[in-house]
Amino acid sequence: MNNVELNVDTDLWNRNARTQNSRQQGTIIEHVGRRPLLIGGFGAMAVFYGLLTIFLNLQTKAYWLPYLSFGSIMGVITSFCIGPGGIPFILTGELFEQSYRPAAFMIVGIVNWLSNFAVGLLFPFIQEAFGTFCFMVFAVTCLAGAIFLYFVLPETKGKTFAEISQSFSKINRVAVSTKKEKMECVAAKEKVENSDTENGQDNDITEM
């Protein structure tokens, strides 16, 4: 009976947490920024998954430990909502030019739902293989994601597409062409094309 009540409470808290976090997420993202929330969200999820694993293994030691497991689940949900839940879709609109955004959103949506399908399909096998340590798989994945994003993702809040491209170039140590250099390249290309056209006209006149 207690397990049933705890499951019902968990479901209600899950829905309430998602609703409240969705209302506040937009304001938080604009104040804090994309990068810290995304990295912090993945990092916090890794911590709460680790705590959940510990509490699940110790839940028979004390009557109040299942409530800590419940708190860890709420921590995972909250961490997901403030960062990884919505920011990737915002970044998709900021990291791509207008002409590429439809394709980018399509790919992001496909990968997102395929990942959800894979997790739902494979979780019973993961649980059977690892038992109460099954959530460590997700903890390691979230930690790896946080580390990866720390090194490759620049902050995009309040930046233009050109500024974001320059930030990526600095991270990847790629030379960035300035506007003046681009104009010089275009002018040189046009000069070569005009020269080829003039040479072609001279050859036609000579043949005549």
N, C-alpha and C positions, 0 to 999 in steps of 0.2 A: 504493500500500500504506500509506504514511504517513497519507494522508487517511482511509482506512478505519479505521485504528487510532485516529486522533484523533476520528473520529465516534463510535466505540464508547466511548472514554474519556469523551467529552462526555456521552453518554447515561447512562453509569454514574454519573458525578459529578452529573448532573442529578437522578437518582432518589435518590441518597444525600443530596444537599443538601436536597431536599424532605422526606425522611423526618426528618432531624435537626432541621430548622427547625420542622417540625410538632410535634415533641416539646417543643421549648423555647418555642414561640410563646406559649402560654397564660401561662407564668410571666413572660415578658418584657412582655407586654401589661399585666398587673396591676401590675408594678413601674414601668414607664416611663409608661404612659398611652396612650390611643388616638390623640390628636391628634398628638403628636410622631412616633410611629411611622408614622402614615399619611402625614403631610406629608414626613417624612424618607425614607420608603420610595419615594414618587414622585420626590422630588428625587434620591435615589441612583440610581434607575433611569434618570433622564434623563442623569446623569453617565456611567453605565456604557454607555448606548446611544451617547453621544457618543464615548467612548473606543473602543468597538467599531468605530464608523465610521472613526475615525482609523487603527486598527490594520489594518482590512481594506484600506484604501487604501495602506498601507505594507508589507503583508505580504511583498511580493517583495523588499524592501530588505535583509532579514536573516532568517536561518533561524528565529530565536527569536520573531519577531513573531506568528506564528500561536498561540503559547502565551499571549501576552498577550490575543489575541482570545478564547481559551478562558477565561482568567481574567475577562474582561469579561462573558462569558455567565454565568459562575457568580455574578458580582456582581449581574447583573440578576435572576437567579433568587432569590438570597438576599434582595435588597432587596424583591422581590415577596412572598416568604414572610413576612417579619417585619412587613409593613405592609398593603399593598393586597390581599394574598391572603386574609386572614381577618377583618380588622378591620371591613370594611363590613357583614358579617353580624352582628357583635356590636353595631355601632351601630344596626342596624335594630331589634334588640330593646330598645335603650335610648332611642331617639328617638320611639317610638310607644307609645301606651297599649295595654293588653292587648286591647281590642276591635278595634283597628286592625292589630295585628301580623300576623295571618294574611294579610290583603290586602297588607301591606307586604312580607312575605317572598315572596309570590307574584310581586309586581311586580319585586322585586330579582332573584329567580331567573330570570325571563323576560328581563330586561334583560341580566343576566350572560351567559346562554347565547346570546342573540341577538348580543351583542357578540363573543363567542368565534367564533360562526359567521361574522360579518362579517369579522373579522380573518383567519380561515383562508381565506375566499373571496377576499378582496381582496389579500392579501399577494403572490401571484404577479404581479398587475398592478402593485402598488407597486414590487416588485423590478425588474420589467421597465422601469418608467418612470424610476426613480432609481438603479438599479444598486447600487453599494456604499454609496450614501447613503440607502438605503431605511430604515435604522434611525433616521434623523434625524426621520422622521415620528412615530415612537413617542417619541423624546426630547422633541420639542416638545409632544406630547400630555401626557406625564408632567409636564413642567415647568409647563404650563398648569394641570393638575390640582392640583399642589402649591401654586401661587399662589392658586388659587381657594379651596382648603380652608383656607389660612392666614387668609383674611379672613372666611370664613363659618362655620367649624366650631369650636365651643367644646370644651373638654375635658369628657368625660362620666364619667371614672373616679370612682367613689365618690359620685356625685350622684344625687339622686332625679329623677323625671320633672319635677317642678315647678321644681327648680333648673336643670335643663337648659333648660326653656322660658324661664326668666328670662334665662339666658345668651344664648339666641337673640334675645330681645327687646332686650337691651342692644346686641348686635351690629347688629341691624336698626334700632335707635333707635325701638323701639315701646314705648309706655307699658305697664307691667305692672300689672294690677289686683291689689291685695293681697286677702288673705282677708277683711279687714274691709270693704273696698269691695264685694266680691262679696256678702257677707251683707246689706249695706245695700241693694244693688240688688234682691236677692231679696225683702227685707222691703218695699221700696217697691212692687215689682210685686204682691206679695200684698195690700198695702193698697189699691192701685188696683182689683184684682179684687174685693176685699170691698166696696169702695165701689160698684162697678158692680152687684154683687149686691143690696146694700141698696136702691139706687135702683130697681132692677127690682121688688123686693118692694113698695116704697112705691107705685110706679105701679100695680101690680096691686091693692093695697088701695084706692087712690083710684078706680079704675075700678069696683070692686065697690060 
